[in-house]
Amino acid sequence: MDILFLTQYYPPEVGAPQNRISELAVRFRKEGHRIEVLTAMPNYPQMAILPGYRNKGYVVEETEGVVIHRAWIFVSGNPGTVFRLLNYFSFVITSFCIGWLRLSRFDLIICESPPLFLGITAVLLKWLKGSRLLFNVSDLWPESAETLGLVTNRFLLRSATRLEEWIYRNADLITGQTRGIIRNISGRFPQKPYFWLKNGVDLALYHPGKSLPGWRKETGIPPDDFVVFYGGILGYAQGLEVLLQAAGILKQDPHIRFILAGEGPVKGNLIRIAREQNLSNVTFLPAFPKFRMPEVISAIDLPVIPLRRLDLFRGAIPSKIFEHLAMRKPILLGVEGEAKELFIDEGNCGLAYVPEDARDLVRQLQRFRDDPDLYRRLAENAYIYVSGHFDREQIFREFQAFLQEHLNGASDS
C-alpha cells in the first residue's frame, strides 16, 4: 500500500504527534509499504525555523526508508490569532501545491489534526489523487480553541465548525487519540468507521530499574532531593501555574525540587512568576531530545501531569503519561475524566489531585514522599498496566487490522 502522512509537525520537532506519526511511518515502511510524509519546515515549539532549513521553499530527505517532503511555512514568534492563522494557512497552501504538483498517487492519505485547516489540503489531494482519506484527530477543533479562549471571534468559530464538519463528511475513516474524541465525532457522524488510535509507548526504548545517574550530576541536583518533574509543552492548556503555587507552599522544604522542562508560549511568564516569588526550588530546563528521556525519567522521583480544570479536557489523555509508566514511575495526575478513569481508577498507576488545586497537589505529593511502600506498589502497577494496554507494537497491529478490514472492504464493493 502507498501511504502519505500529511502533518504540519514532524521530527526533528519534539512532541506527541511528531513521535506518534514518525513511529507509525517507520513501522509501515518496515512492513513493506511505500511511505512518504508531507510536512512543514521544522519550527515547533520554538516558532523559529531550525538551522539547515531556513530560507528554503522545499526540501526532500529520507529517514529510515521514509521519504519526507518539507514545505515552506510562515513562522512568527507573535502568538496573536492573525499570526497563528497565517502560520496554519501558509502550510495549507504550500502543502497543497507540493502535494498536487510533486507527489504521485497514494492509496491512503493520513492527515493529522490539529491544525484543523490542514484538512482542506487533505480533502483536495484525496480528490485529485483518487486516494482514500483517514483523518486523525488528536484534539477537537474549534472546540479547544474556543474553550481555552485562543479564538474568540464568533465568525471565525462558526466558519471553523462548518469546515470541521465538511472534513469529517469527506473523510473515509476517522481515528482519534482518546475515546472521548471518538464519542464526540461519532455522535455527529455515526456512519463513519472509527478507530481509537491511542497513544502508547515503545517498550523496547525503556528499561525500568536501570539507574542512569548522569542527569542529576549534569543539572546539579543533589542525590537526596525529591524531584517533582514536568516535561513537555509549556502551554496554556496545562495550567502550569499550579506547580509554581505548590512550590510556593513547599518553599521551606529544602529537599523538594520542581523541574519544568520544555518550551512553549507561557514559558517566559512562568519564569517571571518564579523570579518575582523567589521560588528557588523551581528549575526551568530546555526540552530534551527523545533519546535522553529514559535517562531523565530514571533520575526523577515523581512526574506530574497537569491540565486546566475544563470540561474539554475530561476526554484528554496526555501522551507524556506513557513513558513515565514504562519506566516504573507512578504519576501524580491533575486531569479529570478519561485519563483518571484509566490510569488511577482502573490501572492504579498513581494518585490524582484536583486540577488547578495547589494544596491538593501538595497533599498527594507528600503521600508519595512519605510512604515508600505506596510509591513502590503504584510504580509496579504502572509498568504492568502500560505494558498490557498501551504497547505501541500491539496498537500498530490493531490499527493495521482496522485498515485492512475497511480499505479492502471498500475496494471489494
DRENVO-666712 format. One record per residue (C-alpha): x, y, z; residue in three letters; residue number from 1. Coordinates in pm, whole numbers. Last residue first. Layout:
% DRENVO-666712
ATOM      xx      yy      zz  residu  num
ATOM       X       Y       Z     ALA  NUM
...
//
This chain:
% DRENVO-666712
ATOM      xx      yy      zz  residu  num
ATOM   -1753    -315    -303     SER  413
ATOM   -1422    -503    -293     ASP  412
ATOM   -1230    -177    -269     SER  411
ATOM   -1435     -61      30     ALA  410
ATOM   -1393    -393     208     GLY  409
ATOM   -1021    -390     148     ASN  408
ATOM    -998     -41     293     LEU  407
ATOM   -1221    -117     590     HIS  406
ATOM   -1086    -452     707     GLU  405
ATOM    -725    -394     609     GLN  404
ATOM    -721     -53     777     LEU  403
ATOM    -864    -188    1104     PHE  402
ATOM    -620    -482    1101     ALA  401
ATOM    -329    -242    1058     GLN  400
ATOM    -454     -37    1351     PHE  399
ATOM    -469    -348    1571     GLU  398
ATOM    -112    -437    1476     ARG  397
ATOM       4     -81    1544     PHE  396
ATOM    -157     -77    1889     ILE  395
ATOM      21    -404    1970     GLN  394
ATOM     358    -259    1873     GLU  393
ATOM     283      63    2058     ARG  392
ATOM     229    -117    2391     ASP  391
ATOM     -52      70    2567     PHE  390
ATOM    -270    -191    2739     HIS  389
ATOM     -59    -466    2897     GLY  388
ATOM     274    -285    2901     SER  387
ATOM     112      29    3039     VAL  386
ATOM     -72    -154    3314     TYR  385
ATOM     212    -374    3438     ILE  384
ATOM     456     -84    3438     TYR  383
ATOM     233     148    3638     ALA  382
ATOM     123    -124    3882     ASN  381
ATOM     487    -171    3982     GLU  380
ATOM     526     202    4045     ALA  379
ATOM     200     211    4242     LEU  378
ATOM     327     -54    4481     ARG  377
ATOM     670     105    4515     ARG  376
ATOM     528     451    4597     TYR  375
ATOM     278     311    4848     LEU  374
ATOM     560     124    5021     ASP  373
ATOM     779     435    5024     PRO  372
ATOM     512     639    5210     ASP  371
ATOM     637     989    5299     ASP  370
ATOM     737    1111    4954     ARG  369
ATOM     434     975    4771     PHE  368
ATOM     190    1097    5035     ARG  367
ATOM     366    1436    5031     GLN  366
ATOM     290    1473    4661     LEU  365
ATOM     -77    1394    4724     GLN  364
ATOM    -108    1670    4984     ARG  363
ATOM      92    1918    4773     VAL  362
ATOM    -134    1864    4470     LEU  361
ATOM    -437    1912    4695     ASP  360
ATOM    -294    2244    4808     ARG  359
ATOM    -218    2351    4452     ALA  358
ATOM    -572    2296    4321     ASP  357
ATOM    -552    2362    3944     GLU  356
ATOM    -679    2010    3869     PRO  355
ATOM    -795    1817    4179     VAL  354
ATOM    -518    1572    4263     TYR  353
ATOM    -477    1215    4143     ALA  352
ATOM    -251     937    4267     LEU  351
ATOM     -54     676    4075     GLY  350
ATOM     -76     373    3846     CYS  349
ATOM    -389     216    3993     ASN  348
ATOM    -472      90    3641     GLY  347
ATOM    -852     117    3666     GLU  346
ATOM    -918     415    3895     ASP  345
ATOM    -586     596    3852     ILE  344
ATOM    -467     532    3496     PHE  343
ATOM    -785     467    3301     LEU  342
ATOM   -1057     655    3491     GLU  341
ATOM    -820     944    3567     LYS  340
ATOM    -729     981    3199     ALA  339
ATOM   -1093     960    3089     GLU  338
ATOM   -1232    1226    3323     GLY  337
ATOM   -1024    1454    3541     GLU  336
ATOM    -660    1551    3493     VAL  335
ATOM    -412    1651    3762     GLY  334
ATOM    -227    1321    3775     LEU  333
ATOM      67    1249    4004     LEU  332
ATOM     226     955    3827     ILE  331
ATOM     396     635    3936     PRO  330
ATOM     736     580    3772     LYS  329
ATOM     806     227    3654     ARG  328
ATOM    1000     344    3346     MET  327
ATOM     713     241    3116     ALA  326
ATOM     477     440    3339     LEU  325
ATOM     682     754    3277     HIS  324
ATOM     688     690    2901     GLU  323
ATOM     312     653    2893     PHE  322
ATOM     195     960    3082     ILE  321
ATOM     364    1204    2843     LYS  320
ATOM      84    1138    2595     SER  319
ATOM    -170    1346    2788     PRO  318
ATOM    -505    1163    2773     ILE  317
ATOM    -788    1413    2723     ALA  316
ATOM   -1160    1333    2739     GLY  315
ATOM   -1227    1533    3056     ARG  314
ATOM   -1012    1802    2900     PHE  313
ATOM   -1296    2000    2740     LEU  312
ATOM   -1484    2001    3071     ASP  311
ATOM   -1214    2237    3196     LEU  310
ATOM    -991    2214    3502     ARG  309
ATOM    -658    2304    3341     ARG  308
ATOM    -421    2018    3276     LEU  307
ATOM    -142    1873    3486     PRO  306
ATOM      71    1554    3465     ILE  305
ATOM     326    1538    3748     VAL  304
ATOM     621    1301    3725     PRO  303
ATOM     759    1200    4066     LEU  302
ATOM    1108    1085    4158     ASP  301
ATOM    1341    1193    3879     ILE  300
ATOM    1663    1023    3764     ALA  299
ATOM    1514     734    3568     SER  298
ATOM    1291     980    3383     ILE  297
ATOM    1590    1181    3261     VAL  296
ATOM    1786     879    3139     GLU  295
ATOM    1482     728    2966     PRO  294
ATOM    1410    1071    2809     MET  293
ATOM    1753    1119    2653     ARG  292
ATOM    1672     958    2317     PHE  291
ATOM    1368    1183    2276     LYS  290
ATOM    1564    1505    2281     PRO  289
ATOM    1516    1708    2598     PHE  288
ATOM    1328    2037    2609     ALA  287
ATOM    1507    2324    2782     PRO  286
ATOM    1525    2343    3162     LEU  285
ATOM    1345    2552    3423     PHE  284
ATOM    1425    2494    3790     THR  283
ATOM    1193    2565    4084     VAL  282
ATOM    1305    2536    4448     ASN  281
ATOM    1449    2890    4446     SER  280
ATOM    1099    3028    4409     LEU  279
ATOM    1175    3395    4468     ASN  278
ATOM     814    3498    4409     GLN  277
ATOM     908    3751    4138     GLU  276
ATOM    1158    3506    3990     ARG  275
ATOM     910    3218    3971     ALA  274
ATOM     645    3448    3821     ILE  273
ATOM     887    3571    3551     ARG  272
ATOM     992    3216    3464     ILE  271
ATOM     626    3118    3427     LEU  270
ATOM     560    3417    3201     ASN  269
ATOM     852    3332    2975     GLY  268
ATOM     746    2968    2950     LYS  267
ATOM     388    3052    2854     VAL  266
ATOM     418    3009    2475     PRO  265
ATOM     615    2684    2478     GLY  264
ATOM     940    2510    2556     GLU  263
ATOM    1032    2215    2774     GLY  262
ATOM    1150    2104    3115     ALA  261
ATOM     981    2215    3436     LEU  260
ATOM    1165    2092    3746     ILE  259
ATOM    1023    2122    4098     PHE  258
ATOM    1257    2044    4387     ARG  257
ATOM    1170    1903    4729     ILE  256
ATOM    1463    1863    4975     HIS  255
ATOM    1489    2207    5136     PRO  254
ATOM    1123    2226    5246     ASP  253
ATOM    1065    2597    5318     GLN  252
ATOM     937    2670    4969     LYS  251
ATOM     673    2397    4989     LEU  250
ATOM     369    2627    4960     ILE  249
ATOM     549    2834    4696     GLY  248
ATOM     641    2521    4501     ALA  247
ATOM     273    2425    4504     ALA  246
ATOM     182    2766    4357     GLN  245
ATOM     456    2726    4095     LEU  244
ATOM     318    2386    4002     LEU  243
ATOM     -36    2524    3981     VAL  242
ATOM      86    2792    3738     GLU  241
ATOM     135    2506    3493     LEU  240
ATOM    -224    2528    3370     GLY  239
ATOM    -152    2266    3103     GLN  238
ATOM    -380    2408    2834     ALA  237
ATOM    -200    2740    2803     TYR  236
ATOM     134    2591    2706     GLY  235
ATOM     471    2480    2838     LEU  234
ATOM     494    2178    2608     ILE  233
ATOM     656    1877    2769     GLY  232
ATOM     835    1764    3084     GLY  231
ATOM     702    1817    3435     TYR  230
ATOM     907    1676    3721     PHE  229
ATOM     885    1662    4100     VAL  228
ATOM    1234    1576    4225     VAL  227
ATOM    1280    1461    4585     PHE  226
ATOM    1634    1577    4663     ASP  225
ATOM    1868    1316    4816     ASP  224
ATOM    2100    1290    4514     PRO  223
ATOM    2157    1668    4499     PRO  222
ATOM    2053    1824    4166     ILE  221
ATOM    2338    1994    3979     GLY  220
ATOM    2191    1957    3631     THR  219
ATOM    2470    1736    3496     GLU  218
ATOM    2502    1542    3820     LYS  217
ATOM    2131    1466    3817     ARG  216
ATOM    2148    1364    3450     TRP  215
ATOM    2437    1124    3497     GLY  214
ATOM    2256     898    3746     PRO  213
ATOM    2123     641    3497     LEU  212
ATOM    2000     353    3713     SER  211
ATOM    1818      77    3526     LYS  210
ATOM    1500     -10    3716     GLY  209
ATOM    1277      35    3417     PRO  208
ATOM    1441      -9    3077     HIS  207
ATOM    1266     200    2814     TYR  206
ATOM    1325     201    2437     LEU  205
ATOM    1195    -152    2376     ALA  204
ATOM     865     -59    2543     LEU  203
ATOM     769     168    2255     ASP  202
ATOM     497     366    2429     VAL  201
ATOM     133     441    2373     GLY  200
ATOM    -106     690    2223     ASN  199
ATOM    -444     561    2126     LYS  198
ATOM    -565     517    1772     LEU  197
ATOM    -925     455    1881     TRP  196
ATOM   -1074     355    1547     PHE  195
ATOM   -1385     480    1369     TYR  194
ATOM   -1574     380    1051     PRO  193
ATOM   -1816     661     951     LYS  192
ATOM   -2197     626     959     GLN  191
ATOM   -2235     777    1308     PRO  190
ATOM   -2133    1130    1204     PHE  189
ATOM   -2242    1358    1489     ARG  188
ATOM   -2225    1109    1776     GLY  187
ATOM   -1923     952    1607     SER  186
ATOM   -1737    1281    1641     ILE  185
ATOM   -1782    1329    2016     ASN  184
ATOM   -1756     962    2109     ARG  183
ATOM   -1428     926    1914     ILE  182
ATOM   -1280    1232    2084     ILE  181
ATOM   -1382    1099    2426     GLY  180
ATOM   -1232     759    2348     ARG  179
ATOM    -898     930    2305     THR  178
ATOM    -637     973    2032     GLN  177
ATOM    -889     973    1748     GLY  176
ATOM    -933     795    1416     THR  175
ATOM   -1169     869    1129     ILE  174
ATOM   -1204     678     802     LEU  173
ATOM   -1337     779     459     ASP  172
ATOM   -1309    1151     530     ALA  171
ATOM   -1528    1384     323     ASN  170
ATOM   -1804    1420     582     ARG  169
ATOM   -1549    1473     857     TYR  168
ATOM   -1380    1748     655     ILE  167
ATOM   -1708    1932     589     TRP  166
ATOM   -1799    1909     961     GLU  165
ATOM   -1470    2070    1066     GLU  164
ATOM   -1504    2340     799     LEU  163
ATOM   -1851    2430     926     ARG  162
ATOM   -1715    2447    1279     THR  161
ATOM   -1421    2661    1166     ALA  160
ATOM   -1657    2908     999     SER  159
ATOM   -1867    2934    1314     ARG  158
ATOM   -1555    2992    1524     LEU  157
ATOM   -1412    3251    1284     LEU  156
ATOM   -1741    3442    1279     PHE  155
ATOM   -1768    3429    1657     ARG  154
ATOM   -1422    3580    1712     ASN  153
ATOM   -1299    3444    2045     THR  152
ATOM   -1007    3223    1941     VAL  151
ATOM    -743    3127    2199     LEU  150
ATOM   -1001    3148    2478     GLY  149
ATOM    -919    2799    2600     LEU  148
ATOM   -1278    2685    2543     THR  147
ATOM   -1294    2838    2195     GLU  146
ATOM    -962    2696    2074     ALA  145
ATOM   -1044    2353    2213     SER  144
ATOM   -1388    2337    2048     GLU  143
ATOM   -1252    2451    1710     PRO  142
ATOM   -1104    2194    1699     TRP  141
ATOM   -1103    1866    1888     LEU  140
ATOM    -751    1745    1967     ASP  139
ATOM    -567    1436    1841     SER  138
ATOM    -797    1388    1545     VAL  137
ATOM    -677    1158    1265     ASN  136
ATOM    -850    1194     928     PHE  135
ATOM    -808     889     706     LEU  134
ATOM    -859     978     342     LEU  133
ATOM    -889     746      44     ARG  132
ATOM    -698     839    -268     SER  131
ATOM    -802     938    -620     GLY  130
ATOM    -509    1179    -642     LYS  129
ATOM    -704    1497    -715     LEU  128
ATOM    -999    1418    -488     TRP  127
ATOM    -789    1300    -194     LYS  126
ATOM    -549    1589    -253     LEU  125
ATOM    -838    1834    -212     LEU  124
ATOM    -962    1658     104     VAL  123
ATOM    -617    1654     265     ALA  122
ATOM    -534    2014     173     THR  121
ATOM    -855    2135     338     ILE  120
ATOM    -792    1903     634     GLY  119
ATOM    -482    2109     703     LEU  118
ATOM    -722    2368     843     PHE  117
ATOM    -787    2157    1154     LEU  116
ATOM    -437    2215    1285     PRO  115
ATOM    -478    1990    1463     PRO  114
ATOM    -529    1739    1310     SER  113
ATOM    -311    1476    1137     GLU  112
ATOM    -396    1361     785     CYS  111
ATOM    -344    1002     671     ILE  110
ATOM    -371     982     291     ILE  109
ATOM    -431     634     153     LEU  108
ATOM    -382     463    -183     ASP  107
ATOM    -136     729    -292     PHE  106
ATOM     -87     897    -630     ARG  105
ATOM     238    1080    -709     SER  104
ATOM     378    1387    -539     LEU  103
ATOM     529    1699    -693     ARG  102
ATOM     248    1910    -842     LEU  101
ATOM     -54    1831    -625     TRP  100
ATOM     118    1751    -297     GLY   99
ATOM     365    2034    -343     ILE   98
ATOM      93    2288    -416     CYS   97
ATOM    -135    2157    -141     PHE   96
ATOM     146    2160     116     SER   95
ATOM     234    2518      22     THR   94
ATOM    -124    2644      55     ILE   93
ATOM    -224    2466     377     VAL   92
ATOM     122    2549     511     PHE   91
ATOM      61    2921     471     SER   90
ATOM    -286    2868     615     PHE   89
ATOM    -165    2744     953     TYR   88
ATOM     109    3001    1013     ASN   87
ATOM    -102    3286     881     LEU   86
ATOM    -379    3175    1118     LEU   85
ATOM    -135    3176    1410     ARG   84
ATOM     -17    3525    1312     PHE   83
ATOM    -372    3659    1299     VAL   82
ATOM    -461    3500    1633     THR   81
ATOM    -167    3652    1820     GLY   80
ATOM     121    3435    1948     PRO   79
ATOM     394    3653    1785     ASN   78
ATOM     710    3442    1744     GLY   77
ATOM     637    3424    1375     SER   76
ATOM     661    3140    1125     VAL   75
ATOM     519    3125     771     PHE   74
ATOM     568    2778     628     ILE   73
ATOM     779    2644     341     TRP   72
ATOM     732    2279     253     ALA   71
ATOM     916    1966     366     ARG   70
ATOM     881    1637     177     HIS   69
ATOM     996    1333     376     ILE   68
ATOM    1070     996     213     VAL   67
ATOM    1059     715     471     VAL   66
ATOM    1329     448     429     GLY   65
ATOM    1471     501     776     GLU   64
ATOM    1496     877     715     THR   63
ATOM    1486    1036     369     GLU   62
ATOM    1504    1399     264     GLU   61
ATOM    1326    1636      27     VAL   60
ATOM    1330    2012      88     VAL   59
ATOM    1106    2286     -50     TYR   58
ATOM    1092    2663      -1     GLY   57
ATOM    1419    2719     178     LYS   56
ATOM    1525    3035     361     ASN   55
ATOM    1594    2842     680     ARG   54
ATOM    1600    2462     678     TYR   53
ATOM    1958    2393     790     GLY   52
ATOM    1910    2578    1117     PRO   51
ATOM    1559    2528    1260     LEU   50
ATOM    1278    2759    1155     ILE   49
ATOM    1164    2961    1457     ALA   48
ATOM     842    2905    1650     MET   47
ATOM    1039    2740    1937     GLN   46
ATOM     767    2474    1963     PRO   45
ATOM     785    2394    1673     TYR   44
ATOM     998    2511    1380     ASN   43
ATOM    1064    2220    1144     PRO   42
ATOM     995    2310     779     MET   41
ATOM     647    2178     718     ALA   40
ATOM     522    1827     638     THR   39
ATOM     440    1585     358     LEU   38
ATOM     548    1235     461     VAL   37
ATOM     602     940     229     GLU   36
ATOM     558     568     286     ILE   35
ATOM     571     285      35     ARG   34
ATOM     462     -23     229     HIS   33
ATOM     695    -315     306     GLY   32
ATOM     608    -384     671     GLU   31
ATOM     921    -193     771     LYS   30
ATOM     775     112     598     ARG   29
ATOM     453      81     799     PHE   28
ATOM     655      74    1121     ARG   27
ATOM     860     375    1014     VAL   26
ATOM     552     582     933     ALA   25
ATOM     377     483    1255     LEU   24
ATOM     682     579    1459     GLU   23
ATOM     706     913    1280     SER   22
ATOM     336     983    1337     ILE   21
ATOM     343     904    1708     ARG   20
ATOM     664    1091    1783     ASN   19
ATOM     563    1407    1598     GLN   18
ATOM     212    1400    1741     PRO   17
ATOM     348    1367    2098     ALA   16
ATOM     614    1636    2083     GLY   15
ATOM     962    1713    1957     VAL   14
ATOM    1048    1866    1621     GLU   13
ATOM    1324    1674    1442     PRO   12
ATOM    1072    1526    1379     PRO   11
ATOM     727    1601    1231     TYR   10
ATOM     455    1863    1270     TYR    9
ATOM     233    2012     998     GLN    8
ATOM     109    1667     904     THR    7
ATOM      10    1480     589     LEU    6
ATOM     121    1116     602     PHE    5
ATOM     106     964     254     LEU    4
ATOM      56     589     219     ILE    3
ATOM     118     354     -77     ASP    2
ATOM       0       0       0     MET    1
//
